[in-house]
Amino acid sequence: MAYSHHESPETLTPLLEDDVVDSAADYKGLPARRSTSGGWRSASFIIGVEVAERFAYYGISSNLITFLTGPLGQSTATAAENVNIWSGTASLLPLLGSVVADSFLGRYRTIIAASLLYILGLGLLTLSAMIPSSQLQVLLFFFSLYLVAFGQGGHKPCVQAFGADQFDGQDPEECKAKSSFFNWWYFGVCAGGLFTVSVLAYIQDNLSWGLGFGIPCVVMILALIIFVGGTRTYRYSIKGEEESPFVRIGKVFVAALGNWRTSPSAIASEEESRGTLPHQSSEQYKFLNKALLAPDDLMKNGKMCTIAEVEEAKAVLRLFPIWATCLVYGTVFAQSTTFFTKQGATMDRTIVPGFDIPAASLQSFIGLTIIIFIPIYDRIFVPTARAFTREPSGITMLQRIGTGIFFSIISMVVAALVEIKRLQTAEDYDLVDLPSATIPMSIWWLVPQYLLYGLADVFTMVGMQEFFYDQVPNELRSVGLALYLSIIGVGSFLSSFLISIIEDATSAAGQTSWFSDNLNTAHLDYFYWLLAALSAVGLACHHISCCKSGSECVNQLCSVISYVREVLQIPQESLSCTGSSAGKCDSVPSLRFTIWVTCLAYAKQGATMDRTMVPGFDIPVASLQSFISIVISVAIA
């Protein structure tokens, strides 16, 4: 390391060591310095790029079903299936793009290449909307549509991972900033989407589809210029000399499979011989510990699996139960751009005489909700929750995901109730057999389901982004974010699969399909109730998968009992949790926070009610908390 001629190494070295970011380089290939690279300055460039990219993506996806049922003349069910298949493909392709980035090109080069492919696809899409209706138009349209999907597949996971790379997770201040980055990242994404669905949807419906697709193409060109403009400020991850993470993790699974007959005693002996402490080897997926055993020839060549590699494989494997339980959320996610939009198209959309709001523009309420609530979440909720839970992010990532799934269930319930109201209105006004007639019911009835959906996104989408980025090795961060995106992709495919199965089942023997082209005879409400039920099952499975073991759930219950005892000053012998290890449960702080908020809400509610016991004596609101201790005492007895 070079030193200045005017300063001695003794005075300069501590400063440089403090300023240099580990495993990161600047644009010249030199060690990245904290003071001149990365941080919010670099992240702002990248967030700006993502705002533009989401503008382009939503400019296509938000109103795609209208183009398919309009200029291309497809049925509602076929169009919804095509939208879901394309959306699913676009969300799964990041798995391919992330592998290319993490193993070959690197994130920066992959973003450049993907952006050029993206721009080409948008240009061809614009051309397809301008040529006369023909088989050529259909072929060019779908070719360019999937070209955009491939561009998005390389762009999406790499840009977000590259943005998070601008913060050093080993530095306390930058670590907090990284958690905040995911909130503001999604804020920017939704800001771009908000403008798109409110403006481009109107242009596409009322002016020109060619112009509506051409504007996103111009915006993507500007995004690429912005990204290249920040090149000198970025931090670039340095790949070490060690094996590829894919090879390391694959080697563990192969070795464990090869030793599948090995007895637990042999594994225990191997762990003991290596001096493995209990806390160094997680209790989950202990079958992978068989990879620690290797034939003598491999041991001599130093090719045996290390404890660190086994734990790395376990960390990746641990993602999949969470991934699976979030799939139903991905299915719900697909509805806002398909059936929600078709619902709105049948309703009264008049704002002022002569101007009808595009049905797709109501999706802007999702973005608006996110834009409003993310600052509240980041600046108010997180600091408040942190004071009670001592979690840097307020609540854990898994708790945040579960909360969002709960809000998605409420959104589906509200959507079903509104659809029942819409069908009843159509029947009351004898419009059931008039599919092109406008139902005399304001489109604003749909707003609550969009708002709840946006609130669910604030919790689940951001929580999944942070979780899948944080839980994988550094070299696989793009793959981690691609796994998060694949939830939306697989969810879209599941939605398409459900629609196909239900369409066939409900239209058999001449019956009316749930997804009839005449939505006044269809039953979207049944579909929404089904999704709400599936989401409830998914939420229950999510909670189970979050518990590391059955004893953890017992510890959570003991923690609740212990805290209630503390709050209500009940003698310890009355509510003891003998033998429990409640203090070791990660969920204790959040449970205490939940109880505190609930009691506070109940107290505020009770303060507004009649509390008179006898004339001249009002019962204190807080005294009703004694019923908690009564219930617990009865249950314990």
HELIX and SHEET records of a PDB file:
HELIX    1   1 PRO A    9  ASP A   19  1                                  11    
HELIX    2   2 GLY A   39  SER A   61  1                                  23    
HELIX    3   3 LEU A   64  THR A   69  1                                   6    
HELIX    4   4 THR A   76  VAL A  100  1                                  25    
HELIX    5   5 ALA A  101  LEU A  105  3                                   5    
HELIX    6   6 ARG A  107  MET A  130  1                                  24    
HELIX    7   7 GLN A  135  ALA A  164  1                                  30    
HELIX    8   8 PRO A  172  PHE A  195  1                                  24    
HELIX    9   9 THR A  196  LEU A  200  3                                   5    
HELIX   10  10 ALA A  201  ASN A  206  1                                   6    
HELIX   11  11 TRP A  209  GLY A  229  1                                  21    
HELIX   12  12 THR A  231  THR A  233  5                                   3    
HELIX   13  13 PRO A  245  GLY A  258  1                                  14    
HELIX   14  14 PRO A  264  SER A  273  1                                  10    
HELIX   15  15 PRO A  278  GLN A  280  5                                   3    
HELIX   16  16 LYS A  286  LEU A  292  5                                   7    
HELIX   17  17 ASP A  296  LYS A  300  1                                   5    
HELIX   18  18 ILE A  307  LEU A  317  1                                  11    
HELIX   19  19 LEU A  319  THR A  325  1                                   7    
HELIX   20  20 LEU A  327  PHE A  333  1                                   7    
HELIX   21  21 ALA A  334  THR A  337  5                                   4    
HELIX   22  22 PHE A  339  ALA A  345  1                                   7    
HELIX   23  23 ALA A  359  GLN A  363  5                                   5    
HELIX   24  24 SER A  364  ILE A  376  1                                  13    
HELIX   25  25 TYR A  377  PHE A  381  3                                   5    
HELIX   26  26 VAL A  382  THR A  389  1                                   8    
HELIX   27  27 MET A  397  ASP A  428  1                                  32    
HELIX   28  28 ILE A  443  LEU A  446  5                                   4    
HELIX   29  29 VAL A  447  ASP A  470  1                                  24    
HELIX   30  30 ASN A  474  LEU A  476  5                                   3    
HELIX   31  31 ARG A  477  THR A  506  1                                  30    
HELIX   32  32 ALA A  508  GLY A  510  5                                   3    
HELIX   33  33 LEU A  524  CYS A  546  1                                  23    
HELIX   34  34 GLY A  550  LEU A  568  1                                  19    
HELIX   35  35 GLN A  572  LEU A  575  5                                   4    
HELIX   36  36 ALA A  582  LYS A  584  5                                   3    
HELIX   37  37 VAL A  588  ALA A  607  1                                  20    
HELIX   38  38 VAL A  621  GLN A  625  5                                   5    
HELIX   39  39 SER A  626  ILE A  636  1                                  11    
SHEET    1   A 3 PRO A  31  ARG A  33  0                                        
SHEET    2   A 3 VAL A  20  ALA A  25 -1                                        
SHEET    3   A 3 TYR A 236  SER A 237 -1                                        
SHEET    1   B 2 MET A 347  ASP A 348  0                                        
SHEET    2   B 2 ILE A 439  SER A 442  1                                        
SHEET    1   C 2 THR A 350  VAL A 352  0                                        
SHEET    2   C 2 PHE A 355  ASP A 356 -1                                        
SHEET    1   D 2 THR A 612  VAL A 614  0                                        
SHEET    2   D 2 PHE A 617  ASP A 618 -1                                        
END                                                                             
